[in-house]
Amino acid sequence: MLWSDPENKPPKELRDAQDMMRRVWLVLALAMVVAMFVLGTR
C-alpha cells in the first residue's frame, strides 16, 4: 500500500472501489477458465 502510517487509512469509497475491482477481476478470471475448458473439451 502507499500509506506508510497505519492511521492514514484509505477512504471508504476507495476501499469499496478496490473491492469491486477485485470482484470483477475474479469473475473475469473464472469466466476465462470456464471458456478455455469449454473450448478445450469440444
mmCIF file of the N, C-alpha and C atoms, coordinates in Angstrom:
data_MODEL
# 
_entry.id   MODEL 
# 
loop_
_atom_site.group_PDB 
_atom_site.id 
_atom_site.type_symbol 
_atom_site.label_atom_id 
_atom_site.label_alt_id 
_atom_site.label_comp_id 
_atom_site.label_asym_id 
_atom_site.label_entity_id 
_atom_site.label_seq_id 
_atom_site.pdbx_PDB_ins_code 
_atom_site.Cartn_x 
_atom_site.Cartn_y 
_atom_site.Cartn_z 
_atom_site.occupancy 
_atom_site.B_iso_or_equiv 
_atom_site.pdbx_formal_charge 
_atom_site.auth_seq_id 
_atom_site.auth_comp_id 
_atom_site.auth_asym_id 
_atom_site.auth_atom_id 
_atom_site.pdbx_PDB_model_num 
ATOM 1   N N  . MET A 1 1  ? 0.841   -1.197  0.000   1.00 0.00 ? 1  MET A N  1 
ATOM 2   C CA . MET A 1 1  ? 0.000   0.000   0.000   1.00 0.00 ? 1  MET A CA 1 
ATOM 3   C C  . MET A 1 1  ? 0.875   1.245   0.000   1.00 0.00 ? 1  MET A C  1 
ATOM 4   N N  . LEU A 1 2  ? 0.287   2.338   -0.443  1.00 0.00 ? 2  LEU A N  1 
ATOM 5   C CA . LEU A 1 2  ? 1.034   3.587   -0.494  1.00 0.00 ? 2  LEU A CA 1 
ATOM 6   C C  . LEU A 1 2  ? 1.092   4.279   0.859   1.00 0.00 ? 2  LEU A C  1 
ATOM 7   N N  . TRP A 1 3  ? 0.156   3.930   1.764   1.00 0.00 ? 3  TRP A N  1 
ATOM 8   C CA . TRP A 1 3  ? 0.102   4.623   3.041   1.00 0.00 ? 3  TRP A CA 1 
ATOM 9   C C  . TRP A 1 3  ? 1.083   3.970   3.996   1.00 0.00 ? 3  TRP A C  1 
ATOM 10  N N  . SER A 1 4  ? 2.010   4.781   4.527   1.00 0.00 ? 4  SER A N  1 
ATOM 11  C CA . SER A 1 4  ? 3.051   4.228   5.383   1.00 0.00 ? 4  SER A CA 1 
ATOM 12  C C  . SER A 1 4  ? 2.587   4.095   6.826   1.00 0.00 ? 4  SER A C  1 
ATOM 13  N N  . ASP A 1 5  ? 1.861   5.101   7.352   1.00 0.00 ? 5  ASP A N  1 
ATOM 14  C CA . ASP A 1 5  ? 1.439   5.003   8.752   1.00 0.00 ? 5  ASP A CA 1 
ATOM 15  C C  . ASP A 1 5  ? 0.037   4.401   8.835   1.00 0.00 ? 5  ASP A C  1 
ATOM 16  N N  . PRO A 1 6  ? -0.210  3.546   9.829   1.00 0.00 ? 6  PRO A N  1 
ATOM 17  C CA . PRO A 1 6  ? -1.489  2.823   9.901   1.00 0.00 ? 6  PRO A CA 1 
ATOM 18  C C  . PRO A 1 6  ? -2.692  3.728   10.139  1.00 0.00 ? 6  PRO A C  1 
ATOM 19  N N  . GLU A 1 7  ? -2.487  4.917   10.726  1.00 0.00 ? 7  GLU A N  1 
ATOM 20  C CA . GLU A 1 7  ? -3.639  5.793   10.990  1.00 0.00 ? 7  GLU A CA 1 
ATOM 21  C C  . GLU A 1 7  ? -4.233  6.348   9.699   1.00 0.00 ? 7  GLU A C  1 
ATOM 22  N N  . ASN A 1 8  ? -3.400  6.463   8.672   1.00 0.00 ? 8  ASN A N  1 
ATOM 23  C CA . ASN A 1 8  ? -3.842  7.086   7.419   1.00 0.00 ? 8  ASN A CA 1 
ATOM 24  C C  . ASN A 1 8  ? -4.481  6.026   6.528   1.00 0.00 ? 8  ASN A C  1 
ATOM 25  N N  . LYS A 1 9  ? -5.685  5.609   6.881   1.00 0.00 ? 9  LYS A N  1 
ATOM 26  C CA . LYS A 1 9  ? -6.371  4.578   6.098   1.00 0.00 ? 9  LYS A CA 1 
ATOM 27  C C  . LYS A 1 9  ? -7.017  5.200   4.868   1.00 0.00 ? 9  LYS A C  1 
ATOM 28  N N  . PRO A 1 10 ? -7.154  4.446   3.790   1.00 0.00 ? 10 PRO A N  1 
ATOM 29  C CA . PRO A 1 10 ? -7.837  4.974   2.603   1.00 0.00 ? 10 PRO A CA 1 
ATOM 30  C C  . PRO A 1 10 ? -9.313  5.213   2.898   1.00 0.00 ? 10 PRO A C  1 
ATOM 31  N N  . PRO A 1 11 ? -9.931  6.160   2.213   1.00 0.00 ? 11 PRO A N  1 
ATOM 32  C CA . PRO A 1 11 ? -11.354 6.434   2.439   1.00 0.00 ? 11 PRO A CA 1 
ATOM 33  C C  . PRO A 1 11 ? -12.223 5.245   2.042   1.00 0.00 ? 11 PRO A C  1 
ATOM 34  N N  . LYS A 1 12 ? -13.460 5.250   2.563   1.00 0.00 ? 12 LYS A N  1 
ATOM 35  C CA . LYS A 1 12 ? -14.359 4.108   2.332   1.00 0.00 ? 12 LYS A CA 1 
ATOM 36  C C  . LYS A 1 12 ? -14.658 3.933   0.847   1.00 0.00 ? 12 LYS A C  1 
ATOM 37  N N  . GLU A 1 13 ? -14.813 5.036   0.113   1.00 0.00 ? 13 GLU A N  1 
ATOM 38  C CA . GLU A 1 13 ? -15.118 4.924   -1.319  1.00 0.00 ? 13 GLU A CA 1 
ATOM 39  C C  . GLU A 1 13 ? -14.001 4.179   -2.047  1.00 0.00 ? 13 GLU A C  1 
ATOM 40  N N  . LEU A 1 14 ? -12.754 4.509   -1.689  1.00 0.00 ? 14 LEU A N  1 
ATOM 41  C CA . LEU A 1 14 ? -11.623 3.869   -2.362  1.00 0.00 ? 14 LEU A CA 1 
ATOM 42  C C  . LEU A 1 14 ? -11.587 2.380   -2.037  1.00 0.00 ? 14 LEU A C  1 
ATOM 43  N N  . ARG A 1 15 ? -11.845 2.044   -0.758  1.00 0.00 ? 15 ARG A N  1 
ATOM 44  C CA . ARG A 1 15 ? -11.850 0.626   -0.392  1.00 0.00 ? 15 ARG A CA 1 
ATOM 45  C C  . ARG A 1 15 ? -12.978 -0.121  -1.095  1.00 0.00 ? 15 ARG A C  1 
ATOM 46  N N  . ASP A 1 16 ? -14.150 0.509   -1.194  1.00 0.00 ? 16 ASP A N  1 
ATOM 47  C CA . ASP A 1 16 ? -15.265 -0.133  -1.900  1.00 0.00 ? 16 ASP A CA 1 
ATOM 48  C C  . ASP A 1 16 ? -14.914 -0.338  -3.371  1.00 0.00 ? 16 ASP A C  1 
ATOM 49  N N  . ALA A 1 17 ? -14.291 0.671   -3.982  1.00 0.00 ? 17 ALA A N  1 
ATOM 50  C CA . ALA A 1 17 ? -13.922 0.559   -5.393  1.00 0.00 ? 17 ALA A CA 1 
ATOM 51  C C  . ALA A 1 17 ? -12.901 -0.562  -5.581  1.00 0.00 ? 17 ALA A C  1 
ATOM 52  N N  . GLN A 1 18 ? -11.943 -0.653  -4.662  1.00 0.00 ? 18 GLN A N  1 
ATOM 53  C CA . GLN A 1 18 ? -10.942 -1.716  -4.782  1.00 0.00 ? 18 GLN A CA 1 
ATOM 54  C C  . GLN A 1 18 ? -11.585 -3.088  -4.629  1.00 0.00 ? 18 GLN A C  1 
ATOM 55  N N  . ASP A 1 19 ? -12.537 -3.209  -3.688  1.00 0.00 ? 19 ASP A N  1 
ATOM 56  C CA . ASP A 1 19 ? -13.233 -4.488  -3.523  1.00 0.00 ? 19 ASP A CA 1 
ATOM 57  C C  . ASP A 1 19 ? -14.008 -4.839  -4.789  1.00 0.00 ? 19 ASP A C  1 
ATOM 58  N N  . MET A 1 20 ? -14.664 -3.845  -5.385  1.00 0.00 ? 20 MET A N  1 
ATOM 59  C CA . MET A 1 20 ? -15.437 -4.105  -6.603  1.00 0.00 ? 20 MET A CA 1 
ATOM 60  C C  . MET A 1 20 ? -14.503 -4.544  -7.735  1.00 0.00 ? 20 MET A C  1 
ATOM 61  N N  . MET A 1 21 ? -13.368 -3.865  -7.888  1.00 0.00 ? 21 MET A N  1 
ATOM 62  C CA . MET A 1 21 ? -12.428 -4.231  -8.943  1.00 0.00 ? 21 MET A CA 1 
ATOM 63  C C  . MET A 1 21 ? -11.907 -5.649  -8.727  1.00 0.00 ? 21 MET A C  1 
ATOM 64  N N  . ARG A 1 22 ? -11.626 -5.986  -7.451  1.00 0.00 ? 22 ARG A N  1 
ATOM 65  C CA . ARG A 1 22 ? -11.139 -7.332  -7.163  1.00 0.00 ? 22 ARG A CA 1 
ATOM 66  C C  . ARG A 1 22 ? -12.190 -8.365  -7.555  1.00 0.00 ? 22 ARG A C  1 
ATOM 67  N N  . ARG A 1 23 ? -13.460 -8.052  -7.255  1.00 0.00 ? 23 ARG A N  1 
ATOM 68  C CA . ARG A 1 23 ? -14.542 -8.981  -7.595  1.00 0.00 ? 23 ARG A CA 1 
ATOM 69  C C  . ARG A 1 23 ? -14.658 -9.113  -9.111  1.00 0.00 ? 23 ARG A C  1 
ATOM 70  N N  . VAL A 1 24 ? -14.554 -7.987  -9.827  1.00 0.00 ? 24 VAL A N  1 
ATOM 71  C CA . VAL A 1 24 ? -14.661 -8.015  -11.291 1.00 0.00 ? 24 VAL A CA 1 
ATOM 72  C C  . VAL A 1 24 ? -13.540 -8.866  -11.878 1.00 0.00 ? 24 VAL A C  1 
ATOM 73  N N  . TRP A 1 25 ? -12.299 -8.671  -11.376 1.00 0.00 ? 25 TRP A N  1 
ATOM 74  C CA . TRP A 1 25 ? -11.185 -9.454  -11.903 1.00 0.00 ? 25 TRP A CA 1 
ATOM 75  C C  . TRP A 1 25 ? -11.357 -10.934 -11.601 1.00 0.00 ? 25 TRP A C  1 
ATOM 76  N N  . LEU A 1 26 ? -11.908 -11.242 -10.398 1.00 0.00 ? 26 LEU A N  1 
ATOM 77  C CA . LEU A 1 26 ? -12.131 -12.646 -10.047 1.00 0.00 ? 26 LEU A CA 1 
ATOM 78  C C  . LEU A 1 26 ? -13.136 -13.280 -10.997 1.00 0.00 ? 26 LEU A C  1 
ATOM 79  N N  . VAL A 1 27 ? -14.229 -12.571 -11.281 1.00 0.00 ? 27 VAL A N  1 
ATOM 80  C CA . VAL A 1 27 ? -15.253 -13.094 -12.191 1.00 0.00 ? 27 VAL A CA 1 
ATOM 81  C C  . VAL A 1 27 ? -14.677 -13.263 -13.593 1.00 0.00 ? 27 VAL A C  1 
ATOM 82  N N  . LEU A 1 28 ? -13.877 -12.283 -14.033 1.00 0.00 ? 28 LEU A N  1 
ATOM 83  C CA . LEU A 1 28 ? -13.277 -12.386 -15.366 1.00 0.00 ? 28 LEU A CA 1 
ATOM 84  C C  . LEU A 1 28 ? -12.339 -13.589 -15.452 1.00 0.00 ? 28 LEU A C  1 
ATOM 85  N N  . ALA A 1 29 ? -11.543 -13.800 -14.410 1.00 0.00 ? 29 ALA A N  1 
ATOM 86  C CA . ALA A 1 29 ? -10.615 -14.936 -14.421 1.00 0.00 ? 29 ALA A CA 1 
ATOM 87  C C  . ALA A 1 29 ? -11.388 -16.251 -14.460 1.00 0.00 ? 29 ALA A C  1 
ATOM 88  N N  . LEU A 1 30 ? -12.454 -16.349 -13.667 1.00 0.00 ? 30 LEU A N  1 
ATOM 89  C CA . LEU A 1 30 ? -13.258 -17.575 -13.672 1.00 0.00 ? 30 LEU A CA 1 
ATOM 90  C C  . LEU A 1 30 ? -13.895 -17.791 -15.043 1.00 0.00 ? 30 LEU A C  1 
ATOM 91  N N  . ALA A 1 31 ? -14.388 -16.709 -15.658 1.00 0.00 ? 31 ALA A N  1 
ATOM 92  C CA . ALA A 1 31 ? -15.010 -16.831 -16.976 1.00 0.00 ? 31 ALA A CA 1 
ATOM 93  C C  . ALA A 1 31 ? -13.986 -17.303 -18.006 1.00 0.00 ? 31 ALA A C  1 
ATOM 94  N N  . MET A 1 32 ? -12.753 -16.791 -17.915 1.00 0.00 ? 32 MET A N  1 
ATOM 95  C CA . MET A 1 32 ? -11.712 -17.218 -18.850 1.00 0.00 ? 32 MET A CA 1 
ATOM 96  C C  . MET A 1 32 ? -11.418 -18.708 -18.685 1.00 0.00 ? 32 MET A C  1 
ATOM 97  N N  . VAL A 1 33 ? -11.313 -19.161 -17.433 1.00 0.00 ? 33 VAL A N  1 
ATOM 98  C CA . VAL A 1 33 ? -11.024 -20.576 -17.189 1.00 0.00 ? 33 VAL A CA 1 
ATOM 99  C C  . VAL A 1 33 ? -12.156 -21.443 -17.729 1.00 0.00 ? 33 VAL A C  1 
ATOM 100 N N  . VAL A 1 34 ? -13.395 -21.040 -17.471 1.00 0.00 ? 34 VAL A N  1 
ATOM 101 C CA . VAL A 1 34 ? -14.544 -21.817 -17.953 1.00 0.00 ? 34 VAL A CA 1 
ATOM 102 C C  . VAL A 1 34 ? -14.565 -21.834 -19.476 1.00 0.00 ? 34 VAL A C  1 
ATOM 103 N N  . ALA A 1 35 ? -14.299 -20.678 -20.109 1.00 0.00 ? 35 ALA A N  1 
ATOM 104 C CA . ALA A 1 35 ? -14.311 -20.612 -21.572 1.00 0.00 ? 35 ALA A CA 1 
ATOM 105 C C  . ALA A 1 35 ? -13.222 -21.511 -22.157 1.00 0.00 ? 35 ALA A C  1 
ATOM 106 N N  . MET A 1 36 ? -12.019 -21.486 -21.567 1.00 0.00 ? 36 MET A N  1 
ATOM 107 C CA . MET A 1 36 ? -10.946 -22.345 -22.062 1.00 0.00 ? 36 MET A CA 1 
ATOM 108 C C  . MET A 1 36 ? -11.317 -23.813 -21.901 1.00 0.00 ? 36 MET A C  1 
ATOM 109 N N  . PHE A 1 37 ? -11.938 -24.151 -20.760 1.00 0.00 ? 37 PHE A N  1 
ATOM 110 C CA . PHE A 1 37 ? -12.341 -25.543 -20.525 1.00 0.00 ? 37 PHE A CA 1 
ATOM 111 C C  . PHE A 1 37 ? -13.367 -25.983 -21.558 1.00 0.00 ? 37 PHE A C  1 
ATOM 112 N N  . VAL A 1 38 ? -14.360 -25.123 -21.813 1.00 0.00 ? 38 VAL A N  1 
ATOM 113 C CA . VAL A 1 38 ? -15.415 -25.469 -22.774 1.00 0.00 ? 38 VAL A CA 1 
ATOM 114 C C  . VAL A 1 38 ? -14.825 -25.608 -24.175 1.00 0.00 ? 38 VAL A C  1 
ATOM 115 N N  . LEU A 1 39 ? -13.962 -24.661 -24.561 1.00 0.00 ? 39 LEU A N  1 
ATOM 116 C CA . LEU A 1 39 ? -13.368 -24.741 -25.897 1.00 0.00 ? 39 LEU A CA 1 
ATOM 117 C C  . LEU A 1 39 ? -12.429 -25.942 -26.004 1.00 0.00 ? 39 LEU A C  1 
ATOM 118 N N  . GLY A 1 40 ? -11.763 -26.295 -24.921 1.00 0.00 ? 40 GLY A N  1 
ATOM 119 C CA . GLY A 1 40 ? -10.823 -27.410 -24.962 1.00 0.00 ? 40 GLY A CA 1 
ATOM 120 C C  . GLY A 1 40 ? -11.513 -28.757 -25.023 1.00 0.00 ? 40 GLY A C  1 
ATOM 121 N N  . THR A 1 41 ? -12.722 -28.850 -24.498 1.00 0.00 ? 41 THR A N  1 
ATOM 122 C CA . THR A 1 41 ? -13.402 -30.148 -24.475 1.00 0.00 ? 41 THR A CA 1 
ATOM 123 C C  . THR A 1 41 ? -14.250 -30.366 -25.716 1.00 0.00 ? 41 THR A C  1 
ATOM 124 N N  . ARG A 1 42 ? -14.308 -29.394 -26.614 1.00 0.00 ? 42 ARG A N  1 
ATOM 125 C CA . ARG A 1 42 ? -15.089 -29.582 -27.836 1.00 0.00 ? 42 ARG A CA 1 
ATOM 126 C C  . ARG A 1 42 ? -14.311 -30.417 -28.833 1.00 0.00 ? 42 ARG A C  1 
# 
